[in-house]
Amino acid sequence: MQPFVSVGAALVGTVVGAVIAWLAGRRQHRLETAFAMHREFHAPEMTRSRNLAGKTVTEHRSDNFEMMRRTLPPEEMQHVWNVLYFYQRLWLAIKYKNIRESYVPEMFGENFCWWYVKSYRDQLLPLDWQAGRHIAALMNWVERHTDEAELARWRGRARKLDDPWLEATGGGSA
């Protein structure tokens, strides 16, 4: 009987240890994903894309994404897509629990709020594209996970700041 108890205890210990190791690894992966996405978001190439995309969506504020896609040069629209695809990946990382959620509002909330207020709400969501549904879900998530006063500051800044490209470049031309 004693050997069975020892084997059982060893088996339980192994399973518990494996679960603890898996949970610690999962937690570390989620943290690393948050910082990797933050690095990507602020990398020179993505910063340039965000600035150029911001200029595009504000210059074409009366056009939706489909109209811009059909009328603007692909190299200009690519910057708009780069930003949109980033936010889609961010939403999917949240949805499928692949990012440390508690870091998301501070790392991405203010910029996302600008994009939502200045572009996505009026230029993307009415099209009922899958990308638009992802963006709407991300905004709903941000609203639920951000302090109301902070969210109000972000929205106020988005309404006040017409074009992040102008602010980033001091108003110069591209």
N, CA, C and O of each residue as an XYZ file, in Angstrom:
696
protein
N       0.829     -1.200      0.000
C       0.000      0.000      0.000
C       0.869      1.257      0.000
O       0.571      2.242     -0.676
N       1.947      1.195      0.774
C       2.827      2.360      0.887
C       3.421      2.762     -0.469
O       3.491      3.961     -0.741
N       3.850      1.841     -1.329
C       4.388      2.254     -2.639
C       3.350      3.003     -3.477
O       3.694      3.929     -4.211
N       2.080      2.599     -3.366
C       1.036      3.291     -4.126
C       0.851      4.713     -3.646
O       0.629      5.614     -4.456
N       0.937      4.933     -2.351
C       0.819      6.274     -1.785
C       1.989      7.131     -2.257
O       1.805      8.288     -2.634
N       3.171      6.571     -2.234
C       4.356      7.312     -2.687
C       4.255      7.659     -4.165
O       4.559      8.786     -4.557
N       3.836      6.718     -4.979
C       3.675      6.962     -6.416
C       2.578      8.003     -6.644
O       2.734      8.906     -7.466
N       1.483      7.877     -5.924
C       0.384      8.847     -6.040
C       0.819     10.243     -5.649
O       0.488     11.214     -6.328
N       1.558     10.348     -4.560
C       2.042     11.662     -4.106
C       3.019     12.247     -5.121
O       2.992     13.447     -5.394
N       3.873     11.407     -5.674
C       4.825     11.885     -6.687
C       4.080     12.359     -7.930
O       4.429     13.381     -8.519
N       3.064     11.620     -8.321
C       2.275     11.991     -9.500
C       1.548     13.318     -9.279
O       1.558     14.189    -10.148
N       0.924     13.463     -8.121
C       0.230     14.710     -7.801
C       1.224     15.870     -7.758
O       0.941     16.947     -8.283
N       2.374     15.659     -7.143
C       3.409     16.692     -7.081
C       3.888     17.104     -8.459
O       4.112     18.288     -8.714
N       4.046     16.133     -9.348
C       4.474     16.424    -10.721
C       3.425     17.247    -11.452
O       3.756     18.216    -12.135
N       2.168     16.867    -11.311
C       1.081     17.595    -11.985
C       0.979     19.021    -11.433
O       0.855     19.974    -12.202
N       1.030     19.169    -10.127
C       0.948     20.506     -9.520
C       2.122     21.361     -9.978
O       1.945     22.528    -10.327
N       3.309     20.788     -9.979
C       4.493     21.525    -10.442
C       4.372     21.944    -11.898
O       4.741     23.060    -12.263
N       3.855     21.051    -12.725
C       3.682     21.369    -14.146
C       2.666     22.490    -14.339
O       2.870     23.376    -15.169
N       1.587     22.456    -13.586
C       0.565     23.503    -13.686
C       1.140     24.849    -13.247
O       0.902     25.867    -13.897
N       1.885     24.857    -12.160
C       2.493     26.099    -11.678
C       3.474     26.643    -12.715
O       3.489     27.843    -12.987
N       4.288     25.767    -13.289
C       5.248     26.202    -14.314
C       4.517     26.751    -15.541
O       4.932     27.760    -16.113
N       3.436     26.091    -15.941
C       2.676     26.552    -17.107
C       2.061     27.926    -16.832
O       2.118     28.815    -17.681
N       1.483     28.095    -15.659
C       0.870     29.385    -15.310
C       1.919     30.498    -15.259
O       1.669     31.605    -15.735
N       3.073     30.216    -14.693
C       4.140     31.231    -14.632
C       4.626     31.576    -16.040
O       4.865     32.745    -16.344
N       4.773     30.578    -16.889
C       5.193     30.823    -18.273
C       4.152     31.619    -19.042
O       4.491     32.517    -19.812
N       2.912     31.294    -18.837
C       1.810     32.010    -19.507
C       1.787     33.472    -19.071
O       1.617     34.372    -19.894
N       1.957     33.697    -17.792
C       1.969     35.068    -17.258
C       3.140     35.856    -17.856
O       2.983     37.017    -18.236
N       4.299     35.224    -17.936
C       5.477     35.881    -18.511
C       5.257     36.188    -19.993
O       5.624     37.265    -20.461
N       4.669     35.259    -20.724
C       4.384     35.473    -22.150
C       3.451     36.670    -22.345
O       3.670     37.488    -23.239
N       2.434     36.772    -21.529
C       1.477     37.879    -21.647
C       2.153     39.215    -21.373
O       1.866     40.209    -22.041
N       3.048     39.240    -20.394
C       3.793     40.460    -20.086
C       4.732     40.823    -21.242
O       4.811     41.984    -21.643
N       5.434     39.829    -21.767
C       6.343     40.072    -22.889
C       5.588     40.563    -24.126
O       6.092     41.406    -24.868
N       4.390     40.039    -24.346
C       3.578     40.483    -25.480
C       3.207     41.955    -25.330
O       3.259     42.707    -26.303
N       2.837     42.370    -24.134
C       2.478     43.779    -23.908
C       3.648     44.693    -24.253
O       3.470     45.691    -24.951
N       4.828     44.361    -23.776
C       5.985     45.215    -24.038
C       6.444     45.121    -25.492
O       6.919     46.110    -26.050
N       6.310     43.958    -26.106
C       6.669     43.827    -27.531
C       5.740     44.676    -28.395
O       6.197     45.338    -29.327
N       4.449     44.665    -28.095
C       3.508     45.482    -28.858
C       3.770     46.962    -28.615
O       3.644     47.773    -29.532
N       4.133     47.317    -27.391
C       4.446     48.708    -27.097
C       5.686     49.153    -27.883
O       5.712     50.251    -28.439
N       6.710     48.296    -27.926
C       7.916     48.614    -28.721
C       7.562     48.784    -30.193
O       8.018     49.724    -30.843
N       6.748     47.874    -30.715
C       6.328     47.962    -32.117
C       5.580     49.273    -32.369
O       5.827     49.958    -33.361
N       4.673     49.609    -31.469
C       3.843     50.800    -31.632
C       4.675     52.078    -31.672
O       4.319     53.034    -32.361
N       5.785     52.095    -30.933
C       6.616     53.293    -30.855
C       7.909     53.186    -31.660
O       8.769     54.062    -31.572
N       8.048     52.132    -32.433
C       9.214     52.001    -33.304
C       9.156     53.086    -34.377
O       8.067     53.531    -34.739
N      10.307     53.520    -34.891
C      10.320     54.600    -35.898
C       9.402     54.335    -37.097
O       8.705     55.244    -37.549
N       9.395     53.121    -37.609
C       8.571     52.819    -38.781
C       7.075     52.962    -38.481
O       6.330     53.529    -39.279
N       6.641     52.442    -37.321
C       5.228     52.540    -36.963
C       4.864     53.978    -36.585
O       3.759     54.431    -36.884
N       5.772     54.694    -35.936
C       5.507     56.099    -35.608
C       5.304     56.895    -36.889
O       4.407     57.734    -36.969
N       6.133     56.632    -37.883
C       5.982     57.299    -39.182
C       4.632     56.932    -39.806
O       3.920     57.804    -40.303
N       4.284     55.652    -39.781
C       2.993     55.227    -40.333
C       1.836     55.892    -39.605
O       0.889     56.354    -40.240
N       1.901     55.945    -38.281
C       0.816     56.585    -37.523
C       0.682     58.051    -37.896
O      -0.427     58.553    -38.079
N       1.813     58.737    -38.009
C       1.768     60.161    -38.354
C       1.192     60.376    -39.751
O       0.336     61.239    -39.945
N       1.656     59.597    -40.718
C       1.144     59.746    -42.089
C      -0.312     59.307    -42.191
O      -1.102     59.932    -42.898
N      -0.668     58.245    -41.495
C      -2.064     57.788    -41.500
C      -2.972     58.826    -40.848
O      -4.080     59.068    -41.327
N      -2.509     59.441    -39.756
C      -3.296     60.489    -39.108
C      -3.548     61.651    -40.047
O      -4.640     62.217    -40.082
N      -2.524     61.999    -40.804
C      -2.669     63.069    -41.799
C      -3.696     62.667    -42.860
O      -4.539     63.475    -43.252
N      -3.623     61.430    -43.317
C      -4.550     60.953    -44.355
C      -5.994     60.972    -43.863
O      -6.870     61.499    -44.548
N      -6.254     60.403    -42.686
C      -7.649     60.321    -42.239
C      -8.227     61.686    -41.907
O      -9.433     61.890    -42.040
N      -7.384     62.635    -41.474
C      -7.923     63.972    -41.197
C      -8.123     64.759    -42.485
O      -9.070     65.538    -42.590
N      -7.254     64.567    -43.459
C      -7.442     65.260    -44.746
C      -8.644     64.712    -45.509
O      -9.220     65.411    -46.343
N      -9.021     63.485    -45.233
C     -10.146     62.834    -45.932
C     -11.251     62.479    -44.946
O     -11.880     61.426    -45.060
N     -11.483     63.356    -43.985
C     -12.422     63.039    -42.908
C     -13.849     62.810    -43.398
O     -14.637     62.180    -42.693
N     -14.206     63.300    -44.578
C     -15.566     63.061    -45.078
C     -15.665     61.746    -45.850
O     -16.761     61.360    -46.258
N     -14.548     61.054    -46.059
C     -14.541     59.772    -46.773
C     -14.464     58.622    -45.774
O     -13.835     58.734    -44.722
N     -15.116     57.513    -46.125
C     -14.952     56.340    -45.283
C     -13.755     55.520    -45.802
O     -13.145     55.866    -46.814
N     -13.440     54.456    -45.107
C     -12.262     53.661    -45.476
C     -12.393     53.055    -46.874
O     -11.404     52.957    -47.600
N     -13.585     52.657    -47.248
C     -13.774     52.083    -48.591
C     -13.522     53.134    -49.662
O     -12.878     52.841    -50.669
N     -14.012     54.344    -49.467
C     -13.781     55.408    -50.454
C     -12.294     55.757    -50.514
O     -11.744     55.955    -51.597
N     -11.652     55.830    -49.363
C     -10.209     56.115    -49.363
C      -9.447     54.983    -50.046
O      -8.514     55.235    -50.808
N      -9.838     53.745    -49.779
C      -9.167     52.593    -50.385
C      -9.247     52.645    -51.912
O      -8.291     52.306    -52.610
N     -10.404     53.074    -52.413
C     -10.589     53.120    -53.865
C      -9.927     54.324    -54.524
O      -9.566     54.251    -55.699
N      -9.758     55.427    -53.802
C      -9.290     56.658    -54.457
C      -7.857     57.057    -54.129
O      -7.234     57.784    -54.902
N      -7.322     56.602    -53.007
C      -5.971     57.019    -52.629
C      -4.933     56.023    -53.138
O      -5.235     54.844    -53.324
N      -3.724     56.496    -53.361
C      -2.665     55.583    -53.795
C      -2.416     54.503    -52.727
O      -2.485     54.791    -51.532
N      -2.132     53.286    -53.146
C      -1.904     52.198    -52.177
C      -0.812     52.525    -51.158
O      -0.924     52.147    -49.992
N       0.236     53.220    -51.585
C       1.315     53.541    -50.641
C       0.847     54.525    -49.560
O       1.400     54.536    -48.461
N      -0.152     55.341    -49.854
C      -0.710     56.234    -48.835
C      -1.646     55.463    -47.908
O      -1.605     55.638    -46.690
N      -2.485     54.613    -48.487
C      -3.421     53.828    -47.671
C      -2.702     52.814    -46.797
O      -3.213     52.442    -45.740
N      -1.529     52.360    -47.215
C      -0.812     51.351    -46.434
C      -0.568     51.814    -45.006
O      -0.619     51.012    -44.073
N      -0.304     53.097    -44.832
C      -0.072     53.623    -43.478
C      -1.359     53.540    -42.639
O      -1.311     53.240    -41.446
N      -2.485     53.806    -43.266
C      -3.776     53.700    -42.576
C      -4.017     52.242    -42.180
O      -4.443     51.957    -41.061
N      -3.739     51.324    -43.111
C      -3.906     49.897    -42.812
C      -2.961     49.458    -41.695
O      -3.357     48.679    -40.828
N      -1.719     49.944    -41.700
C      -0.751     49.548    -40.666
C      -1.291     49.835    -39.266
O      -1.178     49.004    -38.365
N      -1.874     51.010    -39.096
C      -2.415     51.391    -37.779
C      -3.631     50.529    -37.451
O      -3.751     50.011    -36.341
N      -4.521     50.381    -38.412
C      -5.715     49.563    -38.201
C      -5.337     48.131    -37.843
O      -5.889     47.570    -36.896
N      -4.410     47.532    -38.578
C      -4.007     46.153    -38.314
C      -3.366     46.016    -36.932
O      -3.550     45.001    -36.260
N      -2.619     47.029    -36.510
C      -2.044     46.985    -35.165
C      -3.158     46.895    -34.125
O      -3.110     46.051    -33.229
N      -4.162     47.767    -34.246
C      -5.238     47.768    -33.257
C      -6.075     46.489    -33.337
O      -6.595     46.036    -32.318
N      -6.214     45.904    -34.518
C      -6.895     44.611    -34.617
C      -6.111     43.544    -33.851
O      -6.695     42.752    -33.111
N      -4.794     43.524    -34.030
C      -3.971     42.547    -33.309
C      -4.057     42.777    -31.803
O      -4.096     41.821    -31.029
N      -4.086     44.041    -31.388
C      -4.211     44.343    -29.970
C      -5.526     43.779    -29.436
O      -5.547     43.153    -28.376
N      -6.625     43.999    -30.165
C      -7.910     43.472    -29.716
C      -7.873     41.942    -29.635
O      -8.344     41.362    -28.657
N      -7.322     41.298    -30.646
C      -7.286     39.835    -30.641
C      -6.403     39.304    -29.506
O      -6.703     38.261    -28.924
N      -5.330     40.008    -29.195
C      -4.484     39.615    -28.059
C      -5.270     39.711    -26.753
O      -5.122     38.863    -25.873
N      -6.099     40.737    -26.630
C      -6.946     40.875    -25.437
C      -8.010     39.782    -25.422
O      -8.190     39.087    -24.422
N      -8.704     39.643    -26.537
C      -9.812     38.693    -26.637
C      -9.376     37.267    -26.308
O     -10.098     36.530    -25.635
N      -8.199     36.885    -26.783
C      -7.722     35.516    -26.582
C      -6.715     35.391    -25.435
O      -5.977     34.411    -25.340
N      -6.704     36.415    -24.563
C      -5.897     36.391    -23.329
C      -4.411     36.183    -23.593
O      -3.745     35.441    -22.872
N      -3.890     36.845    -24.640
C      -2.473     36.731    -24.969
C      -1.676     37.988    -24.634
O      -0.568     38.170    -25.138
N      -2.224     38.845    -23.800
C      -1.520     40.073    -23.409
C      -1.879     40.382    -21.965
O      -2.965     40.031    -21.503
N      -1.001     41.017    -21.274
C      -1.251     41.432    -19.879
C      -2.216     42.613    -19.938
O      -1.804     43.751    -20.163
N      -3.480     42.338    -19.737
C      -4.552     43.308    -19.940
C      -4.412     44.550    -19.084
O      -4.781     45.640    -19.520
N      -3.890     44.413    -17.884
C      -3.815     45.567    -16.991
C      -2.885     46.656    -17.525
O      -2.977     47.806    -17.097
N      -2.000     46.312    -18.445
C      -1.072     47.295    -19.009
C      -1.647     48.024    -20.231
O      -1.178     49.106    -20.586
N      -2.640     47.445    -20.860
C      -3.141     47.952    -22.146
C      -3.657     49.385    -22.093
O      -3.250     50.190    -22.932
N      -4.530     49.750    -21.153
C      -5.033     51.128    -21.182
C      -3.921     52.175    -21.097
O      -3.936     53.156    -21.841
N      -2.966     51.975    -20.203
C      -1.881     52.949    -20.071
C      -0.963     52.978    -21.282
O      -0.481     54.040    -21.675
N      -0.722     51.821    -21.869
C       0.212     51.744    -22.992
C      -0.392     52.231    -24.308
O       0.303     52.833    -25.127
N      -1.684     51.971    -24.511
C      -2.274     52.225    -25.827
C      -3.556     53.048    -25.811
O      -4.014     53.494    -26.863
N      -4.137     53.253    -24.642
C      -5.465     53.853    -24.555
C      -5.595     55.238    -25.142
O      -6.525     55.500    -25.904
N      -4.680     56.134    -24.803
C      -4.817     57.517    -25.263
C      -4.716     57.618    -26.786
O      -5.514     58.311    -27.417
N      -3.749     56.938    -27.368
C      -3.620     56.962    -28.827
C      -4.812     56.297    -29.503
O      -5.329     56.801    -30.500
N      -5.243     55.167    -28.960
C      -6.396     54.495    -29.555
C      -7.627     55.379    -29.491
O      -8.411     55.422    -30.439
N      -7.803     56.076    -28.393
C      -8.953     56.961    -28.253
C      -8.949     58.023    -29.365
O      -9.997     58.338    -29.930
N      -7.758     58.575    -29.674
C      -7.666     59.551    -30.764
C      -8.141     58.920    -32.067
O      -8.956     59.501    -32.784
N      -7.634     57.739    -32.369
C      -8.014     57.077    -33.624
C      -9.505     56.773    -33.664
O     -10.137     56.905    -34.713
N     -10.060     56.376    -32.554
C     -11.480     56.060    -32.511
C     -12.315     57.316    -32.735
O     -13.230     57.318    -33.558
N     -12.001     58.380    -32.006
C     -12.774     59.621    -32.097
C     -12.589     60.285    -33.459
O     -13.560     60.731    -34.070
N     -11.360     60.350    -33.930
C     -11.062     61.099    -35.154
C     -11.272     60.321    -36.442
O     -11.393     60.922    -37.509
N     -11.316     59.006    -36.365
C     -11.414     58.253    -37.603
C     -12.387     57.078    -37.507
O     -13.429     57.081    -38.163
N     -12.056     56.089    -36.707
C     -12.766     54.813    -36.758
C     -14.268     54.938    -36.543
O     -15.044     54.284    -37.240
N     -14.686     55.757    -35.601
C     -16.116     55.876    -35.283
C     -16.931     56.258    -36.519
O     -17.999     55.692    -36.752
N     -16.436     57.215    -37.313
C     -17.201     57.718    -38.455
C     -16.744     57.151    -39.803
O     -17.545     57.057    -40.733
N     -15.483     56.777    -39.918
C     -14.952     56.350    -41.210
C     -14.905     54.838    -41.389
O     -14.850     54.354    -42.520
N     -14.926     54.088    -40.298
C     -14.792     52.629    -40.399
C     -16.020     51.883    -39.899
O     -16.532     51.008    -40.598
N     -16.501     52.208    -38.711
C     -17.588     51.434    -38.119
C     -18.853     51.360    -38.973
O     -19.482     50.303    -39.017
N     -19.254     52.436    -39.653
C     -20.472     52.334    -40.473
C     -20.372     51.318    -41.620
O     -21.398     50.911    -42.166
N     -19.160     50.906    -41.992
C     -18.999     49.957    -43.086
C     -19.325     48.525    -42.676
O     -19.532     47.672    -43.539
N     -19.372     48.250    -41.389
C     -19.659     46.915    -40.864
C     -18.676     45.865    -41.389
O     -19.064     44.739    -41.701
N     -17.418     46.244    -41.479
C     -16.361     45.299    -41.807
C     -15.973     44.561    -40.528
O     -16.245     45.031    -39.424
N     -15.343     43.414    -40.684
C     -14.843     42.684    -39.520
C     -13.857     43.563    -38.737
O     -13.870     43.570    -37.506
N     -13.014     44.292    -39.448
C     -12.056     45.187    -38.794
C     -12.797     46.211    -37.935
O     -12.361     46.526    -36.827
N     -13.892     46.720    -38.433
C     -14.688     47.677    -37.667
C     -15.283     47.052    -36.421
O     -15.348     47.690    -35.370
N     -15.716     45.809    -36.535
C     -16.256     45.125    -35.347
C     -15.154     44.901    -34.312
O     -15.401     44.997    -33.110
N     -13.940     44.604    -34.778
C     -12.816     44.460    -33.847
C     -12.518     45.784    -33.145
O     -12.278     45.817    -31.938
N     -12.535     46.867    -33.909
C     -12.253     48.194    -33.336
C     -13.338     48.578    -32.336
O     -13.032     49.107    -31.268
N     -14.600     48.318    -32.669
C     -15.694     48.618    -31.732
C     -15.543     47.801    -30.452
O     -15.764     48.314    -29.356
N     -15.171     46.540    -30.589
C     -14.981     45.686    -29.407
C     -13.817     46.204    -28.560
O     -13.895     46.207    -27.331
N     -12.742     46.639    -29.214
C     -11.608     47.194    -28.473
C     -12.024     48.448    -27.720
O     -11.649     48.629    -26.562
N     -12.797     49.316    -28.367
C     -13.240     50.536    -27.689
C     -14.127     50.196    -26.496
O     -13.991     50.800    -25.433
N     -15.029     49.240    -26.662
C     -15.884     48.821    -25.541
C     -15.028     48.300    -24.392
O     -15.295     48.594    -23.227
N     -13.997     47.523    -24.727
C     -13.106     46.985    -23.701
C     -12.359     48.122    -22.997
O     -12.272     48.139    -21.769
N     -11.825     49.062    -23.763
C     -11.092     50.197    -23.186
C     -12.012     50.982    -22.253
O     -11.598     51.375    -21.162
N     -13.242     51.210    -22.670
C     -14.187     51.953    -21.828
C     -14.464     51.228    -20.510
O     -14.614     51.865    -19.468
N     -14.529     49.909    -20.557
C     -14.790     49.131    -19.332
C     -13.572     49.034    -18.420
O     -13.724     48.818    -17.218
N     -12.365     49.189    -18.968
C     -11.148     48.952    -18.191
C     -10.320     50.212    -17.931
O      -9.161     50.120    -17.525
N     -10.903     51.372    -18.162
C     -10.189     52.626    -17.950
C     -10.983     53.491    -16.989
O     -12.211     53.558    -17.053
N     -10.271     54.138    -16.113
C     -10.881     55.083    -15.183
C     -11.666     56.135    -15.981
O     -11.177     56.647    -16.987
N     -12.873     56.449    -15.529
C     -13.742     57.383    -16.261
C     -13.103     58.751    -16.451
O     -13.230     59.343    -17.523
N     -12.425     59.259    -15.443
C     -11.787     60.579    -15.561
C     -10.664     60.539    -16.598
O     -10.492     61.480    -17.373
N      -9.913     59.459    -16.605
C      -8.832     59.319    -17.593
C      -9.410     59.227    -19.003
O      -8.901     59.859    -19.929
N     -10.449     58.457    -19.163
C     -11.108     58.319    -20.466
C     -11.647     59.669    -20.938
O     -11.552     59.991    -22.123
N     -12.201     60.448    -20.041
C     -12.701     61.780    -20.392
C     -11.550     62.687    -20.848
O     -11.711     63.466    -21.787
N     -10.393     62.590    -20.187
C      -9.218     63.375    -20.606
C      -8.775     62.959    -21.998
O      -8.465     63.808    -22.834
N      -8.744     61.657    -22.249
C      -8.329     61.170    -23.572
C      -9.275     61.649    -24.656
O      -8.840     62.074    -25.726
N     -10.579     61.581    -24.376
C     -11.559     62.026    -25.380
C     -11.450     63.525    -25.618
O     -11.541     63.986    -26.756
N     -11.256     64.280    -24.548
C     -11.084     65.731    -24.691
C      -9.853     66.065    -25.513
O      -9.899     66.938    -26.379
N      -8.764     65.382    -25.249
C      -7.536     65.605    -26.018
C      -7.754     65.225    -27.486
O      -7.281     65.924    -28.382
N      -8.458     64.136    -27.731
C      -8.722     63.718    -29.111
C      -9.543     64.772    -29.849
O      -9.284     65.063    -31.016
N     -10.530     65.339    -29.166
C     -11.347     66.372    -29.821
C     -10.528     67.631    -30.091
O     -10.719     68.295    -31.110
N      -9.619     67.955    -29.177
C      -8.816     69.175    -29.295
C      -7.681     69.023    -30.318
O      -7.411     69.942    -31.093
N      -7.033     67.881    -30.315
C      -5.888     67.646    -31.189
C      -6.392     67.151    -32.531
O      -6.783     65.993    -32.677
N      -6.378     68.047    -33.512
C      -6.955     67.715    -34.804
C      -6.103     66.725    -35.586
O      -6.641     65.843    -36.256
N      -4.803     66.856    -35.512
C      -3.958     66.039    -36.365
C      -2.656     65.715    -35.636
O      -1.843     66.611    -35.408
N      -2.441     64.452    -35.266
C      -1.224     64.118    -34.535
C       0.027     64.357    -35.376
O       1.102     64.605    -34.832
N      -0.108     64.283    -36.693
C       1.027     64.524    -37.577
C       1.531     65.962    -37.409
O       2.736     66.195    -37.319
N       0.610     66.912    -37.367
C       1.016     68.312    -37.206
C       1.706     68.526    -35.871
O       2.720     69.221    -35.795
N       1.160     67.928    -34.815
C       1.779     68.080    -33.503
C       3.159     67.411    -33.475
O       4.110     67.972    -32.931
N       3.267     66.225    -34.055
C       4.530     65.479    -34.023
C       5.632     66.182    -34.824
O       6.811     66.094    -34.481
N       5.238     66.872    -35.881
C       6.238     67.494    -36.752
C       6.331     69.000    -36.571
O       7.082     69.663    -37.286
N       5.591     69.541    -35.640
C       5.602     70.973    -35.432
C       4.890     71.736    -36.537
O       5.121     72.930    -36.724
N       4.017     71.037    -37.274
C       3.228     71.701    -38.312
C       3.891     71.777    -39.660
O       3.343     72.388    -40.578
N       5.061     71.174    -39.812
C       5.765     71.202    -41.090
C       5.091     70.297    -42.111
O       4.112     69.619    -41.801
N       5.604     70.291    -43.296
C       5.030     69.439    -44.343
C       5.875     68.194    -44.507
O       7.056     68.168    -44.161
N       5.237     67.153    -45.049
C       5.921     65.865    -45.206
C       6.920     65.897    -46.323
O       7.583     64.894    -46.587
